Amino acid sequence: MAARWCPPPTSVRTAIPGPEWTRTMDGDRHREAPAAAVTARYTEAMRRALTLAARGPARSENPQVGCVVLSPLGETLAEGWHRGVGTAHAEADALAHLAPGAAAGSTVVVTLEPCNHTGRTGPCTEALSAAGVARVVYASDDPSPNAAGGAARLRAAGVEVIGGVLREEAQTLLGEWLFAAQHGRPRVTLKWAMSIDARAAAADGTSQWITGNTARTDGHRRRGQHDAIAVGIGTILADDPALTARDERGALLDEQPIPVVFGTRTVPANAAVTRHPHRPVTMTGHDLLSDMSELKARGIRSLYVEGGPRLQTAFLRAGVVDEVLVYIAPLLLGGPNLAIGDLGPTTLDEAFALEFVRVERIGTDVLLIAHPRSAAIGSSPDIPTTGPARKGR
Ligand SMILES: NC(=O)c1ccc[n+]([C@@H]2O[C@H](COP(=O)([O-])OP(=O)(O)OC[C@H]3O[C@@H](n4cnc5c(N)ncnc54)[C@H](OP(=O)(O)O)[C@@H]3O)[C@@H](O)[C@H]2O)c1
């Protein structure tokens, strides 16, 4: 039985969207209600919507979204969530449980700003206005260029809109979907292991294993935290990596990144990567910007690039790197096999500038984590800045 709830006093309700509380969130796209006017009932319903959202697929082109429809008295009328590409959005799923006209005057509580575009399904903004919804309460803005603007469109249609309720929780759930939606590509982490003198391989090409067991286990754990793992065909041919995420005993971790191989040369039929739990994706165009869009379209939101030097250099040159992870082994190798090739700059002022976000001893090795100074990470107040790793998928 849903708890009964009384709406806030009129004086509070009418005050909610007033311009004196306007806060620019994303190019002045929406107004945020003052905390005092966000009722406990909306917050409670939003928590439930977040729980519903988590039932949707975590690895998909589309976000996990949940929705609760409240009557004017605050009773739960319907619930819904998004089950993945091609299925109803959470709002439509919830409304579909109601008889025609039953949503009139209701409050729709939804974890993501209702979409404003026609994709495989119609715009949620239209469905909500057509259903006569009086108020929409949402958690996170939708940064997708094609879907954004839902709040403004609802307001223009006379629907009261309150944004930002449990925003942080929603953004934690959405994770790198938000980054990919905003930037049109996965979040990219470059990882390599090298000697102190920055060699990724010995003169004969051998590079397995430059670092010790602890660093390797750490690297595997991070593999499992990304949607996809990438190497160039040069690494496939030289090292025959399995590109799986494994524990210290060699057992497969629960989460396996999709293997992606860049290059025009063919992956040998007996290569270890062909036995990966996921079918390998090959990228042959030598156009990283378009490759990144394609990976995003496949639902890949985070990409862990493990080399080799040619591919890493190409990513840096293309400007699509958000994080650099370097494991440094206490070795001096000398020779020609530098971890990174020619990046373009010929003078110090033009160097690719990074800042360290972590430096740690890891077994016998050292791990450096750095972000490009001009990276997209953290540049938007709407995007979480909590490092590469999120688990629980
Ligand atoms: N220490 C480490 O962390 C580490 C990691 C990996 C590898 N390695 C070592 O690195 C060596 C292999 O180095 P590598 O540089 O040849 O390997 P790589 O970077 O894995 O492969 C390079 C190849 O990738 C293809 N490619 C696809 N798209 C590209 C793009 N946009 N830009 C550039 N290349 C693209 C090209 O092949 P096509 O010409 O066929 O298109 C290119 O020749 C081996 O010795 C391996 O052991 C070390």
PDBQT file of the ligand as one rigid body, heavy atoms in Angstrom, charges set to zero:
ROOT
HETATM    1  N1  LIG A 401      54.817  -2.387 -22.752  1.00  0.00    +0.000 N 
HETATM    2  C1  LIG A 401      53.576  -2.368 -23.122  1.00  0.00    +0.000 C 
HETATM    3  O1  LIG A 401      52.707  -1.906 -22.362  1.00  0.00    +0.000 OA
HETATM    4  C2  LIG A 401      53.191  -2.885 -24.465  1.00  0.00    +0.000 A 
HETATM    5  C3  LIG A 401      51.839  -2.986 -24.788  1.00  0.00    +0.000 A 
HETATM    6  C4  LIG A 401      51.515  -3.458 -26.050  1.00  0.00    +0.000 A 
HETATM    7  C5  LIG A 401      52.501  -3.780 -26.954  1.00  0.00    +0.000 A 
HETATM    8  N2  LIG A 401      53.795  -3.670 -26.597  1.00  0.00    +0.000 N 
HETATM    9  C6  LIG A 401      54.837  -3.996 -27.536  1.00  0.00    +0.000 C 
HETATM   10  O2  LIG A 401      54.722  -3.111 -28.617  1.00  0.00    +0.000 OA
HETATM   11  C7  LIG A 401      55.196  -3.765 -29.785  1.00  0.00    +0.000 C 
HETATM   12  C8  LIG A 401      54.171  -3.588 -30.907  1.00  0.00    +0.000 C 
HETATM   13  O3  LIG A 401      54.089  -2.215 -31.182  1.00  0.00    +0.000 OA
HETATM   14  P1  LIG A 401      53.249  -1.592 -32.356  1.00  0.00    +0.000 P 
HETATM   15  O4  LIG A 401      53.373  -0.132 -32.198  1.00  0.00    +0.000 OA
HETATM   16  O5  LIG A 401      53.635  -2.210 -33.636  1.00  0.00    +0.000 OA
HETATM   17  O6  LIG A 401      51.826  -2.158 -32.021  1.00  0.00    +0.000 OA
HETATM   18  P2  LIG A 401      50.381  -1.575 -32.083  1.00  0.00    +0.000 P 
HETATM   19  O7  LIG A 401      50.348  -0.139 -31.757  1.00  0.00    +0.000 OA
HETATM   20  O8  LIG A 401      49.605  -2.520 -31.239  1.00  0.00    +0.000 OA
HETATM   21  O9  LIG A 401      49.943  -1.799 -33.585  1.00  0.00    +0.000 OA
HETATM   22  C9  LIG A 401      50.256  -0.868 -34.577  1.00  0.00    +0.000 C 
HETATM   23  C10 LIG A 401      49.388  -1.127 -35.761  1.00  0.00    +0.000 C 
HETATM   24  O10 LIG A 401      48.043  -0.802 -35.447  1.00  0.00    +0.000 OA
HETATM   25  C11 LIG A 401      47.378  -0.494 -36.651  1.00  0.00    +0.000 C 
HETATM   26  N3  LIG A 401      46.582   0.730 -36.522  1.00  0.00    +0.000 N 
HETATM   27  C12 LIG A 401      45.257   0.795 -36.603  1.00  0.00    +0.000 A 
HETATM   28  N4  LIG A 401      44.792   1.999 -36.469  1.00  0.00    +0.000 NA
HETATM   29  C13 LIG A 401      45.825   2.760 -36.283  1.00  0.00    +0.000 A 
HETATM   30  C14 LIG A 401      45.951   4.119 -36.089  1.00  0.00    +0.000 A 
HETATM   31  N5  LIG A 401      44.892   4.952 -36.021  1.00  0.00    +0.000 N 
HETATM   32  N6  LIG A 401      47.172   4.594 -35.955  1.00  0.00    +0.000 NA
HETATM   33  C15 LIG A 401      48.243   3.747 -35.972  1.00  0.00    +0.000 A 
HETATM   34  N7  LIG A 401      48.164   2.435 -36.137  1.00  0.00    +0.000 NA
HETATM   35  C16 LIG A 401      46.960   1.955 -36.307  1.00  0.00    +0.000 A 
HETATM   36  C17 LIG A 401      48.422  -0.414 -37.725  1.00  0.00    +0.000 C 
HETATM   37  O11 LIG A 401      48.384  -1.654 -38.383  1.00  0.00    +0.000 OA
HETATM   38  P3  LIG A 401      47.978  -1.818 -39.943  1.00  0.00    +0.000 P 
HETATM   39  O12 LIG A 401      49.110  -1.282 -40.691  1.00  0.00    +0.000 OA
HETATM   40  O13 LIG A 401      47.748  -3.265 -40.143  1.00  0.00    +0.000 OA
HETATM   41  O14 LIG A 401      46.729  -1.019 -40.158  1.00  0.00    +0.000 OA
HETATM   42  C18 LIG A 401      49.705  -0.296 -36.960  1.00  0.00    +0.000 C 
HETATM   43  O15 LIG A 401      50.810  -0.786 -37.638  1.00  0.00    +0.000 OA
HETATM   44  C19 LIG A 401      55.444  -5.197 -29.414  1.00  0.00    +0.000 C 
HETATM   45  O16 LIG A 401      56.828  -5.358 -29.191  1.00  0.00    +0.000 OA
HETATM   46  C20 LIG A 401      54.704  -5.365 -28.133  1.00  0.00    +0.000 C 
HETATM   47  O17 LIG A 401      55.290  -6.349 -27.335  1.00  0.00    +0.000 OA
HETATM   48  C21 LIG A 401      54.157  -3.234 -25.376  1.00  0.00    +0.000 A 
ENDROOT
TORSDOF 0
